[in-house]
Amino acid sequence: MNEAALKLARRYAIETNQHEKHKIIAFHKAFHGRTLFSVTAGGTEAYKTNFGPLPAQLAHTTHNNLEALSQIMGKDSCAVILEPIMGEGGIHQMDLEFAQGVRALCDQHQALLIFDEVQTGMGRTGDLFCYQGLGVTPDILTTAKALGNGFPIGAMLTTEKIAQVFQPGVHGTTFGGNPLAAAVAKKVLELVSAPETLAGVRARGEQFVQGLNDLNQKFDLFCEVRGRGLLIGAQLKGPHQQKAKDILLQASQKGLLILQAGPDVLRFAPSLFITETEVEQALNLLQQTFTSYLHEHR
């Protein structure tokens, strides 16, 4: 999806006679996939090592820094690609001012705004797509993974005007248009977009964050708990930095599956349909996890 989005942005510029527009701007620590174009757009050097030469004219700047972005945008800017909340980069959410500023800069320079919502989309943040809670509409949006509830499917959404430059034969995928995948995604959309589902995500997210903050009062592991809905990151501090994997392994021994977003951030992304009781169970297992971790790291 992100490969298609980046190709679409470049082609749109050419097809609309904006031949000077070829620069795509992304952000440090971002993650957009593993194809050569998308890994170049990503902001983690380790994922790009020894795959060069990489596609040209992709620039990176600092997340949530509107001044830094404005300095590298110009008449050659084709598109800006970003995650509404950085997933692999540490669960960092865009400021509202930054989101609106990016949209304004893209409009000013006639560049397309691409939102990578593979992690934040499909109800994860309490809105069907995260952009809906930001008051900013992208020109292109990508989604996958949760779209099929585990069944392989990805999608790129755009406006009718922009889509016109992708005529039949211009772009394709091996499994694109799979009728079973489409049927699964249709049902998932129906379930996830229900108001009661999205309200539940918001409520359980608040419960989880409050529980993490309560645990932190006891264990003093985090300097910050952040995120939105059921995409939550807990930033480890002081002597616990670089220990996310250790805590993750301790949790798995207690029967709790959690993730990390880099070496310093615990990432929580449970089922959108998790119950209040299940959140409490998870928090109890986390308490046991933290107790064991601190005992081993005295």
PyMOL commands that set and color helices and strands:
alter all, ss='L'
color gray80, all
select helices_A, chain A and resi 2-15+36-41+45-47+66-72+96-108+130-133+145-148+160-163+179-192+195-219+238-240+244-253+276-296
alter helices_A, ss='H'
color red, helices_A
select strands_A, chain A and resi 23-27+58-61+77-82+85-86+92-93+112-116+140-144+154-158+222-228+231-236+259-260+265-268
alter strands_A, ss='S'
color yellow, strands_A
deselect
rebuild
show_as cartoon
